[in-house]
Amino acid sequence: MPKKPTPEELMEELREVQACRSAITDLTSPSFDMHLVDRNNVARLQGFFDRYDERLLNDLEQVLRPDS
């Protein structure tokens, strides 16, 4: 059974999602100077998707694995 997240873990996850949204806004704003894009937020966005993909792959492997 998955462990219950702590309030601190949830707060950090929310901050990460906010940073990812900020990166998306920066990258999709037509008038935004691309030299001013916060590269740290873009890196966090990439890391977020990488971790999400990894978690989905692990979950899928668990579902597809035959019962032993």
LUMBA-65410 format. One record per residue (C-alpha): residue number from 1; x, y, z; residue in one letter. Coordinates in steps of 0.001 Angstrom, whole numbers, plus 500000, padded with zeros to 6 digits. Example, Ala and Ser with C-alpha at 12.3 -4.5 7.8 and 13.67 -1.06 7.14 Angstrom:
residues 2
sero / px / py / pz / fivo
1 / 512300 / 495500 / 507800 / A
2 / 513670 / 498940 / 507140 / S
//
This chain:
residues 68
sero / px / py / pz / fivo
1 / 500000 / 500000 / 500000 / M
2 / 501412 / 503439 / 499097 / P
3 / 502481 / 505613 / 502005 / K
4 / 500493 / 508702 / 502894 / K
5 / 502379 / 511820 / 501740 / P
6 / 503410 / 514381 / 504315 / T
7 / 502185 / 517990 / 504089 / P
8 / 505744 / 519022 / 503178 / E
9 / 505860 / 516511 / 500316 / E
10 / 502514 / 517744 / 499021 / L
11 / 503651 / 521379 / 499264 / M
12 / 506845 / 520601 / 497311 / E
13 / 504793 / 518799 / 494657 / E
14 / 502473 / 521810 / 494363 / L
15 / 505467 / 524138 / 494023 / R
16 / 506864 / 521932 / 491284 / E
17 / 503562 / 521987 / 489398 / V
18 / 503465 / 525792 / 489724 / Q
19 / 507004 / 526054 / 488323 / A
20 / 506035 / 523760 / 485444 / C
21 / 503007 / 525889 / 484638 / R
22 / 505176 / 528987 / 484716 / S
23 / 507568 / 527355 / 482244 / A
24 / 504688 / 526468 / 479929 / I
25 / 503411 / 530048 / 480096 / T
26 / 506886 / 531400 / 479312 / D
27 / 507329 / 529037 / 476388 / L
28 / 503904 / 529666 / 474872 / T
29 / 503580 / 533444 / 475270 / S
30 / 503978 / 534883 / 471765 / P
31 / 505386 / 538212 / 472922 / S
32 / 507740 / 536775 / 475530 / F
33 / 511476 / 537217 / 474957 / D
34 / 512821 / 533669 / 474863 / M
35 / 516114 / 534848 / 476379 / H
36 / 514195 / 535599 / 479584 / L
37 / 512704 / 532121 / 479976 / V
38 / 513509 / 530678 / 483396 / D
39 / 515567 / 527667 / 482378 / R
40 / 515296 / 526214 / 485890 / N
41 / 511507 / 525994 / 485477 / N
42 / 511920 / 524409 / 482045 / V
43 / 514287 / 521820 / 483561 / A
44 / 511769 / 521148 / 486344 / R
45 / 509066 / 520673 / 483718 / L
46 / 511191 / 518128 / 481864 / Q
47 / 512007 / 516332 / 485114 / G
48 / 508339 / 516298 / 486073 / F
49 / 507401 / 514581 / 482818 / F
50 / 510341 / 512166 / 483122 / D
51 / 509254 / 511083 / 486621 / R
52 / 505624 / 510849 / 485554 / Y
53 / 506539 / 508638 / 482577 / D
54 / 508679 / 506417 / 484797 / E
55 / 505869 / 506017 / 487323 / R
56 / 503382 / 505134 / 484595 / L
57 / 505760 / 502578 / 483086 / L
58 / 506307 / 500975 / 486491 / N
59 / 502566 / 500859 / 487151 / D
60 / 501939 / 499353 / 483727 / L
61 / 504588 / 496681 / 484296 / E
62 / 502881 / 495769 / 487582 / Q
63 / 499521 / 495453 / 485849 / V
64 / 500860 / 493419 / 482933 / L
65 / 503065 / 491124 / 485022 / R
66 / 501487 / 487691 / 485379 / P
67 / 500637 / 486716 / 488930 / D
68 / 503337 / 484579 / 490499 / S
//
